């Protein structure tokens, strides 16, 4: 492990382990022999987020449908999506600081409870035929804000409910949760909305109730020791400590840049597919079916990622991922139109969970507990901010250069990332993960 991964006491890391930390380490050593399927607290955490993500995916479709039924305005319907996403820009970095300073379990429970109450008011308003557009905006804003605050606390909790040697397998299982909800949530939300407008929001509210109950039942503390450090330092200073720590860590810094850069291609694929389908006169139903098929590739990939956790080294994944995408992109030139594009996108998504699980594992294992929230939020803020530009860049390329040039540009970008991985020593020789032999990692 590189020397610059050592941290100072004022940046959130502890010096010698305290008795409480030593006890926790001993407990984790005992947990190492317990399979994830028999790890009670991990199962509860996994179920809580499966329910929550499924509910949020249902609401993702239901919110614009609800606004259209209330106002008939596509602009208002689009605005509600922006409202739900806006807290990531405003609260993204402070959320990590909050997760590092307060009781993480209490923070997660508070977020679940606030969302449950907010969505209950929406359901009641719909049932009583008293719902207004401003109320929908407020509920969407509350739900989006709670999600941003919840996320770094949940990520930080994972390292405490599973031993370090099982973090990669655990993150791979979390990928299956995300892709499963991505597939089932939108269709379920649309079907429930067709029955009654309040049903998908009732389902979303119940998902937060399930999350609240399951998180409440977790016994493991979500922090190595009572929060220490500069509790009185300002927000800017507190966030800066996490950012400066991340900047000093060569591998984590490089991996964040690689994730953001690869997201430029991954998040451009739906735009490429939709625009190409429209140009060839494909029906919206076909486009939706193809995107669903692509999502199934991600779900299959998440299962493979769980299997590969103990079989494929982290180094192979870090170096090989860009080249796999680079090898798949030329297949977009095959005849078959939108269907072929959907298959290629599905194959790309099938590889993504393995990449995501490895990068997430490095963040969880290498970052000190006192900085987990801040570093995770900084990484998420940067990669998601860059990802938001991807559809716009793809749209500009498609309009002014055409489909062929756009695909060639995406291919060249991934080849460049692959070469960067081979050239940069820090990516070519990443630190071994727990359970990997340093010589073979």
Secondary structure in CASP SS format (residue, H / E / C, confidence):
PFRMAT SS
TARGET T0000
AUTHOR 0000-0000-0000
METHOD secondary structure of the structure
MODEL  1
X C 1.00
X C 1.00
X H 1.00
X H 1.00
X H 1.00
X C 1.00
X C 1.00
X C 1.00
X H 1.00
X H 1.00
X H 1.00
X C 1.00
X C 1.00
X C 1.00
X C 1.00
X C 1.00
X C 1.00
X C 1.00
X H 1.00
X H 1.00
X H 1.00
X H 1.00
X H 1.00
X H 1.00
X H 1.00
X H 1.00
X H 1.00
X H 1.00
X H 1.00
X H 1.00
X H 1.00
X C 1.00
X C 1.00
X C 1.00
X C 1.00
X H 1.00
X H 1.00
X H 1.00
X C 1.00
X H 1.00
X H 1.00
X H 1.00
X H 1.00
X H 1.00
X H 1.00
X H 1.00
X H 1.00
X H 1.00
X H 1.00
X H 1.00
X H 1.00
X H 1.00
X H 1.00
X H 1.00
X H 1.00
X H 1.00
X H 1.00
X H 1.00
X H 1.00
X H 1.00
X H 1.00
X H 1.00
X H 1.00
X H 1.00
X H 1.00
X H 1.00
X H 1.00
X H 1.00
X H 1.00
X H 1.00
X H 1.00
X C 1.00
X C 1.00
X H 1.00
X H 1.00
X H 1.00
X H 1.00
X H 1.00
X H 1.00
X H 1.00
X H 1.00
X H 1.00
X H 1.00
X H 1.00
X H 1.00
X H 1.00
X H 1.00
X H 1.00
X H 1.00
X H 1.00
X H 1.00
X H 1.00
X H 1.00
X H 1.00
X H 1.00
X H 1.00
X H 1.00
X H 1.00
X H 1.00
X H 1.00
X H 1.00
X C 1.00
X C 1.00
X H 1.00
X H 1.00
X H 1.00
X H 1.00
X H 1.00
X H 1.00
X H 1.00
X H 1.00
X H 1.00
X H 1.00
X H 1.00
X H 1.00
X H 1.00
X H 1.00
X H 1.00
X H 1.00
X H 1.00
X H 1.00
X H 1.00
X H 1.00
X H 1.00
X H 1.00
X H 1.00
X H 1.00
X C 1.00
X C 1.00
X C 1.00
X C 1.00
X C 1.00
X H 1.00
X H 1.00
X H 1.00
X H 1.00
X H 1.00
X H 1.00
X H 1.00
X H 1.00
X H 1.00
X H 1.00
X H 1.00
X H 1.00
X H 1.00
X H 1.00
X H 1.00
X H 1.00
X H 1.00
X H 1.00
X H 1.00
X H 1.00
X H 1.00
X H 1.00
X H 1.00
X H 1.00
X H 1.00
X H 1.00
X H 1.00
X H 1.00
X H 1.00
X C 1.00
X C 1.00
X H 1.00
X H 1.00
X H 1.00
X H 1.00
X H 1.00
X H 1.00
X H 1.00
X H 1.00
X H 1.00
X H 1.00
X H 1.00
X H 1.00
X H 1.00
X H 1.00
X H 1.00
X H 1.00
X H 1.00
X H 1.00
X H 1.00
X H 1.00
X H 1.00
X H 1.00
X H 1.00
X H 1.00
X H 1.00
X H 1.00
X H 1.00
X H 1.00
X H 1.00
X H 1.00
X H 1.00
X H 1.00
X C 1.00
X C 1.00
X C 1.00
X H 1.00
X H 1.00
X H 1.00
X H 1.00
X H 1.00
X H 1.00
X H 1.00
X H 1.00
X H 1.00
X H 1.00
X H 1.00
X H 1.00
X H 1.00
X H 1.00
X H 1.00
X H 1.00
X H 1.00
X H 1.00
X C 1.00
X C 1.00
X C 1.00
X C 1.00
X C 1.00
X C 1.00
X C 1.00
X C 1.00
X C 1.00
X C 1.00
X C 1.00
X C 1.00
X C 1.00
X C 1.00
X C 1.00
X C 1.00
X C 1.00
X C 1.00
X H 1.00
X H 1.00
X H 1.00
X H 1.00
X H 1.00
X H 1.00
X H 1.00
X H 1.00
X H 1.00
X H 1.00
X H 1.00
X H 1.00
X H 1.00
X H 1.00
X C 1.00
X H 1.00
X H 1.00
X H 1.00
X H 1.00
X H 1.00
X H 1.00
X H 1.00
X H 1.00
X H 1.00
X H 1.00
X H 1.00
X H 1.00
X H 1.00
X H 1.00
X H 1.00
X H 1.00
X H 1.00
X C 1.00
X C 1.00
X H 1.00
X H 1.00
X H 1.00
X H 1.00
X H 1.00
X H 1.00
X H 1.00
X H 1.00
X H 1.00
X H 1.00
X H 1.00
X C 1.00
X C 1.00
X C 1.00
X C 1.00
X H 1.00
X H 1.00
X H 1.00
X H 1.00
X H 1.00
X H 1.00
X H 1.00
X H 1.00
X H 1.00
X H 1.00
X H 1.00
X H 1.00
X H 1.00
X H 1.00
X H 1.00
X H 1.00
X H 1.00
X H 1.00
X H 1.00
X H 1.00
X H 1.00
X H 1.00
X H 1.00
X H 1.00
X H 1.00
X C 1.00
X C 1.00
X C 1.00
X C 1.00
X C 1.00
X H 1.00
X H 1.00
X H 1.00
X H 1.00
X H 1.00
X H 1.00
X H 1.00
X H 1.00
X H 1.00
X H 1.00
X H 1.00
X H 1.00
X H 1.00
X H 1.00
X H 1.00
X H 1.00
X H 1.00
X H 1.00
X H 1.00
X H 1.00
X C 1.00
X C 1.00
X C 1.00
X H 1.00
X H 1.00
X H 1.00
X H 1.00
X H 1.00
X H 1.00
X H 1.00
X H 1.00
X H 1.00
X H 1.00
X H 1.00
X H 1.00
X H 1.00
X H 1.00
X H 1.00
X H 1.00
X H 1.00
X H 1.00
X H 1.00
X H 1.00
X H 1.00
X H 1.00
X H 1.00
X H 1.00
X H 1.00
X H 1.00
X H 1.00
X H 1.00
X H 1.00
X H 1.00
X C 1.00
X C 1.00
X H 1.00
X H 1.00
X H 1.00
X H 1.00
X H 1.00
X H 1.00
X H 1.00
X H 1.00
X H 1.00
X H 1.00
X H 1.00
X H 1.00
X H 1.00
X H 1.00
X H 1.00
X H 1.00
X H 1.00
X H 1.00
X H 1.00
X H 1.00
X H 1.00
X H 1.00
X H 1.00
X H 1.00
X H 1.00
X H 1.00
X H 1.00
X H 1.00
X H 1.00
X H 1.00
X H 1.00
X H 1.00
X H 1.00
X C 1.00
X H 1.00
X H 1.00
X H 1.00
X H 1.00
X H 1.00
X H 1.00
X H 1.00
X H 1.00
X H 1.00
X H 1.00
X H 1.00
X H 1.00
X H 1.00
X H 1.00
X H 1.00
X H 1.00
X H 1.00
X H 1.00
X H 1.00
X H 1.00
X H 1.00
X C 1.00
X H 1.00
X H 1.00
X H 1.00
X H 1.00
X C 1.00
X C 1.00
X C 1.00
X C 1.00
X C 1.00
X C 1.00
X C 1.00
X C 1.00
X C 1.00
X C 1.00
X C 1.00
X C 1.00
X C 1.00
END
